[in-house]
Structure formats: C-alpha cells, structure tokens
Amino acid sequence: MSDRKNTPSLWTRDFTIITLGSIVSMFGNAMSGFAMSLMVLDISESTLLYSVYIAMFTLPHLFMPVISGALLDRFSRKKTIYTLDFFSAFLYIVMAAVLSAGWFSFPLFAVYCFVLGTVESIYMVAYESFYPLLITEGNYQKAYSIASVLETLSAVMVPVSTFMYSKIGLAPLLLVNGICFFAAAVMETQIRTEEHYIEEQQKTKIEGAKPARQVIEDTREGFRYLSSEKGLLAIAAYFAFSAICGGVSSVIVLPYFKGTFENGEYWYMFVMAFSLAGRAIGGMIHYRLKIPARFRYRIALVVYIAISIFEGIYLFFPFRVMMLLCFLVGIGGITSYTIRISATQSYVPDEKKGRFNGAFSMLSTVGALIGEFSAGILSERIPERVVLLLAMLLCALAAVVFIGGSRSSVSAIYNRTE
C-alpha cells in the first residue's frame, strides 16, 4: 500500500511546536467541553434547549470564517493563532471564576458560548491555513494523520471529564482549560516559519481601497475561486451535507443514551470509545502506510457511503453490534478526513488557503446548523434514532450525487501526488 520516496523529515522544529501546542489545548478543551454539555442537559432536561446551546456555539461559524479567511490571506496567521489562544485562556478563567461564585444564567451562558464559537471559528481558519505551511513536501498524509489521531486521543479526557464534573463541578475544569490554552499560546509564539504569502497578496491589493471594501472583494474572490474549481466545489457540497448529518448526530445521540438507558452518559462514552479506537488505529495506519495516489478517490467514495449507512443504523442494535459499527465508522472517518484534508490543502495555493478554508467552513456550518435545529425540532415528534437514520441516508445519497457524479474532477484532486 506504500509508495514511499525519499522525502524530508516531517518533524521539523516548527511542526513539533505546533503539534505540542495542539496536544495541550485539545486535551484541555475536550475535558471542559463535554462537561459543559452535561451541565446544560442537567439544568435544562430538554433536547430542544440542548440544541439551542449547541447552535449558539455553532452560529458564529456561519459568517466569521468567510470574513476571517479573507483577512488571514493578507495578515499573519501565526500571530492570529497565538493571540486567540491567549484570549481563550482569559475567557475560560473568567467563566471559571463566575461559576465558582455560584452564579449561573442560561442566557448569559448562551452568549458566552457564542463568543467561544466566534473565537474558535476564526482560530480554525487560521490554524487550517497555517498548518500546511509547516509540512515538508510529500508528508501531507502523514501530518494530517497525526493531527487526526491527536484529536481522537484527546477524547480520552471525556470519561475523565464526566468523573471530575460529577465530583467538583464545571468551574475547576474551565480553569484547567484556561491554563492549557495559555501554555499552548506561549509555545506557538516560538514558531519561526515565514509567511511569504502575505507579500504575494499585497500585489493584489486594491489601491486606495478602504479595509471593508478590500475584505468584501477578497471574500467574493474566495467564492469565485471555489466555484471555478469543479472538484473543490463538489467536495465542499458533499461535506455540507455531511455536516447536516453531523449536526443531527451531535443533538440526537447523547440525549438518546441518557433518555433510554440508566446511566446513559456512561454507556454513550463506552460505545463512542470504539469509534475513537477505530479513528486512532486508522490514524496510525495512515501514518505508517501511504495510500497510493491512484486509489484515493475510489477508497474515499466507498468510505463516504459505508460510514453513512453504519452511523444511521447503529442505534437500532444491541450494544455489541453498536460497538462494532462505531469502530468501523471510526476507521472510515479517519480515512475520509485524511484523504480529503491532505488532498485539498496541498492542492489550494498558499495565498488562497484562508479564503478557501473560510468558504468551506461556512458551507459546513450552514449544514451543521440545519442539522442541529432540524434534529431538535424533529426529535419532539419522531423517535430520535429514526431521525438519525434519515439524516445518514441523505448523507449517503449526497456522496453518490456529488462525489460520484463529479468523478473526473474530484479524482484529479484526490489522486494527485502531493
């Protein structure tokens, strides 16, 4: 399966720093994020209010990535990353202090989540556009397999989060997360990679234009670029539908377990652990074995359809079958992610990465919001697992229509040599 060539080492000084910073912030965020979800469910006891909480965090991802993507193609992505990490540290520490004082308001907490979502939406565009600049030639699949494994392994903090939340509450977990973000920001200030795309973008700046006009024009240019690339457009369209299903799943699954089984959150974590195990094992395989370029498109299409079906049906089965299906979804999910992200990020020029990632993120967010709100409403009338099944069948159909229907254009991106 491997077609290795003599490639430079992936583990440069800057790549090592960004990886260590990601480990620290991901683990802290995973621990506090799940505890926040549990607190909302415990207080509201409503799937609908839970969907509102998720939507408030997701809503900024609708418009901020597009604006920030245009700006980040002209300004330093590195400075944006560590500045936002410092700000996130401040936000988590302040909220920890507020909760420690025994004061809670659901509307205020919803606004707080909206601010966190705004910060994350900008940060993700900056990170996704800066990260490829730290990858040496020929190492895209390996680098993104590391990133996905780290994200997967950070989920081991979920059971720790559940236990600690039940013992000490949310405030101390938010404090720990704030410290983690501060440590990550300090490390990221030491990255030395030059951002040459800034100089290139200055040549395309509209002379005498006000900042607002330049941002609007850069935003339009990002969508023009996406629409001019048939393969990228098909990929973005499919993942918008995939995000709808992800939004449905994020609203449906945890409440389903909590409402159906005694100590349902623990059963939820146990079943989801098999998905995480699949992602971790799949990521390690992708790190060691490089998928031959000529097979990537076909593998991706099969995986898109298969994981949609598995994720749509697993809630109808006993726990052992759930675990097996989730394990397969995990392996398939990491394969899908690695092929897509390594192919698109190596394909899009450095000076356009911010706008592309911003537009891609916006389309995905539209899908996620549709899924979250739809799941919250439909689950009041239709059994939760039926809602999930219908959503995943839609996702499988989208893979056939967009990825299968644009075979030549998508395969030209997926099957290209990095």
N, C-alpha and C positions, 0 to 999 in steps of 0.2 A: 504493500500500500504506500510505501515511502518512495519519493523520488528526490532525495536529498542531494544537494550540491554543496560545494564549498561556500558557505555563507559566513558573514562576520558574526561575532558573538552578539546575542540579544542583550546580555546582561551588562550593559554599559553603566557608568556611574549614574546618569540621569534616569535611565529606565529603572534602576534599582531603587532610587529615591522615590519615584512616583509610585512604585509598587508597594514600598513600605508605608508610604503615606496613605495609600488606598486601604491597606490592611487595617491600620489603626482606625480610620474614620468609618470604614464599613462595619467593623465589629461593634463599635460603639453605637452606630446608627441602628444596626439590627437589634441590639438589645433594647434600646428605648422605643423603637418604632412599634414593635409587637405589643409592648406594654401599654403604649398609648391606645392601640386598637382595643385591647382588653378593657381598659378603663372606660372607653366610650361605650362599649357593649354593656358593661356592668351598670353604668349610670343610666343609659337610655333604655336598655332592654328592647331595642327596636332595630330591625334590619333596615328600615327606611332612614332612621336618624344615623345609623352607621354608614349608609351610602352617602348621606349628606357630608359627614366628616371626611370620607374618602374623596368625595367630589371637591370639597373646599381645598384640599391639598393638591388635587389634580388640575383644577381650573386654571391656575397661572401658566401651566404647561401649554395652554391653548394659544396664548399670544406672546408670552415672553421669549420663547425660543426663536421666533421669527425675528423679533427686534434685536435680541442679543446676538443672533447669528450674523446679522448684517454688521453690527458693531465689532464683533470679535474677529472679523476678517480684516479689520483695519487697526485693531489695537492688540495689546499683549494678552494672549490667553493665559500665559503663566501667571501674570500679576492678578488677573481676574480670579484664577483658581485659589491662590492662597489668601487673597483678600476676602473672598466669600467664605472660606473655611474659618478665618478669624471671626467673621460676623456670625457664622453659625454657632461657634463656641459661645459667643455672647448671648445669642438667643436662647440656647439650651440652659445656660447657667441662670439667666434671669427667670425663665419659667420654673426652674427648679426651686428658686427662692420663693416665687409666688405660691407654688403648691405647698411648699414647706410651711408657709404661713397659714395654711388651711383655707385658702380662698380659691374657689373654682366657679367659673361661669361657662356654660356650654357655648353661648355666642362668642365670648372672648376667646375661648379655646379654638373655635372655628376660624376666627380671624387669625389667630396665631398659626394655625395650620396653613392658612392661605399665604402668610408671609414665608413660612418654611417652604411651601411649594414654589413660591416665586424665586427664592434663593436657589433651590435645587434645580429648577428649570433652566436658569441661567448657567449654573455650575455645570450641568450635564453637557450643554452645548460646548462650553469652554473646554471641558475635560475630553470629550469625544473628538474635538477638533485639534487639541494639543497632543493627546496621547500618540497618534500616529507619527508625529514628528520625532518621537523618542525611540521609534522602532527601526532597527537596522534592516537593510534590504534583504528580502527573502524570508523574513521572520514574522510576517503578519499573522499567520495562522497560529504559530506558537505563542505569540504575545497575547492574542485575544483569548486563547485557551487558558492562559494564566489568569487573565482578568476575570473570566467567567468562573473559573474554579474558586478564586478568592471570594467572589460574590456568593458563590454557593456555600463555601465553608463558613462564611460569616453567619449563615443561618443556624449554625450550631449554637449561637447565642440565644435563639428563640426559646428553647427549654430553660436555659439559664434565666432569661428574661421573665418567663412565666413564674418560675420559682421565686425569684427575687421580688417580683411585683406583688406576689401573694404575701411575702414576708415584710417588705419595707416600703411598698408603695412605689409610685412613679417618680417622685421628686429626686431621690438619690440616683436613679438610672439616668435621668436627664442631666444631672450634674456630671456623671461619668462620661456621658456622650459629649458634653461641652469640653471636657478635658481632652478627650480623644481628638476632637476637631482642632483644638488649639495645637496639639502635638503634631498633627498632620500638616497644618499650615506652616509651622516652623520648619519642618523638613522640606516642604515644597519651595520655600524661599531660596534653597540652596541649589536648585536646578539651574544649569548654565546654558542649555540649548538656545541657540539664536533663532529668532522668529523672522526669517527673511521674507516671508510672505507680506509683511507689513510694508516693506519697501516697494514690492511689486504693486500692491494695492494703491499706494499713493499716486501711481501713474494714471490710475483710472478715476481719480477723484474729480468731481465736477468743480471747475474753477469758480470761486466766489459763492458756491452754494452754502446755504445755512445747514447746520447739522441735521435738522429734522428732514430737510429735503434729501440730503445725502442718504440718510437711513432709509427713507421711503424708496429711493431709487435702488439702493443695494438690496432691499427686501424684494422688490419686483424682479431684480436680476436673478436672485436666488430661485424664485419660482419659474422664471423663464428658462434657467439652466435645467431645472428638474423636468420641465415639460418638454424640453428639446432632447432629452435623453430617454428614449422609449423604454430601455431596460430598467433604468433607475426609477422611472415613473411606475412601471408595473410592480417593481419590488415595494415601493412606497405604498401603492394602493393595496397590495396584499396585506402588508403589515398594519395598515389602518384597520382592516377587517380583523386581523389577528388581535389588535388592541381592543376592539369591541368585545371580543371573547375574553380577553384578559380582564377587562373591566367587569364583565359578568361574573367571572370566576372569583375575583377579589371580593365581591359583595356577597356572593352566594355561599361559598364553601365553608368558611369559618362559622357563620351563623347556623348553617345546616348541621354541622357536627355538634355545636353547642345545644341546639334545639332538639336533636334526635337522640343523642347518647348522653348518659350520665358521665360527668367529667369530660364532655365532648372536646374541649380545647386540647386535652392531653391526647385523645385519640386522633385529633386533627394533626397534631405535631408528629405523632408516631407514623401516620400514613404519609405525611409530607416528607418525613425523613427519607423514605425510599426514593422519592423524586429527587431529593438533594443528593442521595447516594449515587443515583444514576447520572446526575449532572457532574458530580465530582469525578466519577470513574470515566465518563465520556471526555471530560476536560483533560484528564491525564493521558488518555489515549491520543487525543489531538495534539498534545504537547510532544509526545514521542513519535507519532506517525503522521506524516503529512499526506493529506488526501491528494491523489493525483488530480491535476487540474481538469482533465477531460471528464472526470466522473462527478464533479461537484454539483453541477446543475441537476443531474438525474437523482442523485442522493438527496438533495435539498427538496425536490418536488415530492418524492416518496415520503420523506420525513414530515413535511408540512401536512400532508393528508393523514398520515398514520397517527401523529400525536393529537390531531384534532378529534379523531374518532375515539382514541383511547381516553382522552380527557373528558369527552362527552358522556361516556358510558360508565366510568369507574364508580360513581356514587350509587349505581344500581346493584353492585356486587358485594359479597362478604368481604371482610377486612383483608383476608389473604390475597384475594384477587385484586382488590384496591391497591395493595402494596406493589404487586407485580406490574399492574398497569401504570402506576405512578413512577415506578423505576424505569419503565420503557419511555414514558413521557420525558423523564429527566435526561436520559441519554439522547433522545431525539431533539429535545430542546437545546441542549448544548451544541449539538451538531448543526442545527438550524442557525443558532446565533453565530457560531464561529465562521461558518461559510459566508453568511450574509455580511457580517461586520468587517471581516478581513478583506472580502472582495470589494465592497463599496468604498471603504476607507483608503484602500490602495489605488482605487480607480479614480476617485474625485481629486482634482488638483488641490494642493495645499491652500491656495488663495481663495478657494471656493468651499472649503470644508465647513466653515462656520455657517454659511447660508444654506448649504445642503442639509447639514445636520439640524439646523433650525427648522427648515421646512418639513423635513422628515419627522421631527419631533412633534411639530404642530399637527400634522396629519394623524399621527399615532395618538395624540392627546384627544383629538376630536373623537376618534374611535373609542378611547377609554372612557370618556365622559358619556358617550351614548350608551356604552355597555353598563356603566355604573348606575346611571339614572334608570335605564330600562330594567335592569335587574331589581333595583329597589322597588319599582312600581309593579312589575310582573310577579314578583315573589309574594305580593299581597293577594294574588288571585290564582296563581299557578304553582304547583309544587316546585320547590327550589331546584331539585335535580333535573326536572323536565326543562326548566328554563336554561340550565347549563347545557343540556343535550342539544336543544335547538340552536343555541349560540355556536356550539362547536361544529354542528353540521353546516352552518353558514360559513364557518372558517374553512372547512374542507372544500366547499364549493368555490370560495374565493381563490384558494390555491390552484384549483383546476382552471378557473377563468383567467386569472391574472398571470400566474407563473407559467402554467401550461400553455395558455393562449399566446404568450409572448416568448416562446421558446428561443428563437434565434437571438433576440435582443438580450434576454436575461442570461442565457448561456454565454454570451460574449463577455459578460461581466463576471459571472461566477467561474467560468472555465479559463479565465486568463491567467497567465503566470504573473505572480507578484513581482 
